[in-house]
Amino acid sequence: MKQFSLSPQKRAFLTGTLLLTGTGFACRVLGFFYRIFLSRTIGAEGLGLYNMVHPVFGICFAVCAGSIQTALSQYIASHTGQQKNVFAAGMTVSMALAVILAFFITRFSDFIAAYILLEPACAPLLPLIALSVPFAAFHACINGYYYGMQKSRVPAFSQVAEQVIRMGLVFLIADIWTEQGREITVTLAVLGHLIGEAASAAFTFSALCLFPPQAKRAVSHSPVPAGLSFFSSAVPLMALAAPLMGNRLILNILGSAEAIWIPNQLQVFGLSSEEAFSVYGILTGMAMPFIFFPSAITNSMAVLLLPAVAQAQSAGNENRISNTISMAMRYSLYMGILCIGVFCLYGDALGTEVFHDPNAGAYISTLAWLCPFMYLATTMGSILNGMGQTSTTFLQNIISMLTRLAFVVLGIPHFGIRAYLWGILASEILLASMNLYSLSKQTKITWAPADMIAKPALVLILAIGICRAIFSLRLISSVSWIPPFLNTALEIFSLAVFYLAGLAILHIWKNRLP
């Protein structure tokens, strides 16, 4: 009889994933209430202006922070001899780029607002956005250092610190301004963004000084010469970062184009300007946040998969890479299948009870089928990056985004917003398929449809049956003072518990078979 146990690698990976997932969920819940607060203080127009200037930060982050963080994570994981030198080189390059971008945005804020964002009112907000860029680059590099050393606690808790400090200070500033009779505008939201980035930078810097990550005892199969110079560290690091930088930069630019074209194409379809922005707002501001909420789990997996795969590849451990891919596929499909059940069954209720809009519920139910492919693409793309296939993921993400834009330009004028929903689904299916195909060319992939699809689907059906039987008794919903959303949330929680319990029972039973 087999004994149910986890290898040290799997145990560390699952522990890190649970930690990042827990803090990710906490941040998303706090962020949800923060967005409610902003909507009630700065109004819809203020939120619109904030959403217009924020892509500027996203483009800067793609250039000077996000790509270098990922490259640091991968390079440090696979080169165990000179982590500090590589980290210093990455930090130097990242901060230099951040300062240049911050100066450029501040110096040309009027031009950017008038001719790129097409909204002159954004000009006073851009210097605050620019000031947040160096802070973001600073904490991104430190997080990449910790991820590369496979220490996820500091990056995880930095997210919580950022959100808590931002909310606390923004609430305090709002109270002070109210007492002074000062009007609360969109400046408060942008100031809150700056506060959050500064808080995260301060937290990670303090952690680095007090609790520097210690390398595990290991022999590097990709040794780095002693006395590594700045250029010897920076050149290979930026060679890894450059495709990721181009990937994120182009995706941010294409995402901005998508945000501009969708309302325009909806007007070509026949909607008024107000109706077009309303439909797009319901989709992106109400439906999509629900769909993306569970991705805190797969995003956490993706962050930890990259250094784990890079380390296994450096050690020449093909078997470990193959097992990691199979594990990531299994958990991504488990999550995706559960989300299909949740959003198909409760999408309408979530839309009407939370946002009081039946269209939001319809979009949630339609987008439910996106989940397995989106989660697969997230984890498989991270594994490809960990294996050094950054150029491959870059091209595949571009193809996926261009597919969505094709549906926007060619489909929306004839089919309305439904064409965009089809485009999202088609692009994610295509991206996940391309990721899996590329991985199959690099290493052996164990594909078990019965275990990865049929088993969780059957367990989900059984869990739905149990929940329906229990809640058909109406023991809870018959109490009038309980809000309808609480009933829905309790049903969703119960369904998830029964589903996960069923999978766990089957897994334990399988491992105990002789």
Secondary structure, DSSP 4 states (H G I P E B T S, - for coil): -PPP---HHHHHHHHHHHHHHHHHHHHHHHHHHHHHHHHHHTHHHHHHHHHHHHHHHHHHHIIIIIHHHHHHHHHHHH--S-HHHHHHHHHHHHHHHHHHHHHHHHHTHHHIIIIISS-GGGGGGHHHHHHHHHHHHHHHHHHHHHHHTT--HHHHHHHHHHHHHHHHHHHHHHHHHHHTTPPP-HHHHHHHHHHHHHHHHHHHHHHHHHSPPPPPS---SS---SS--HHHHHHHHHHHHHHHHHHHHHHHHHHHHHHHHHHHHHHHHT--HHHHHHHHHHIIIIIHHHHHTTHHHHHHHHHHHHHHHHHHHHTT-HHHHHHHHHHHHHHHHHHHHHHHHHHHHHHHHHHHHHSS-HHHHHHHHHHGGGHHHHHHHHHHHHHHHHTT-HHHHHHHHHHHHHHHHHIIIIIHHHHTHHHHHHHHHHHHHHHHHHHHHHHHHHS-----HIIIIIHHHHHHHHHHHHHHHHHTT-TTTT-TTS-HHHHHHHHHHHHHHHHHHHHHHHHHHHHH--
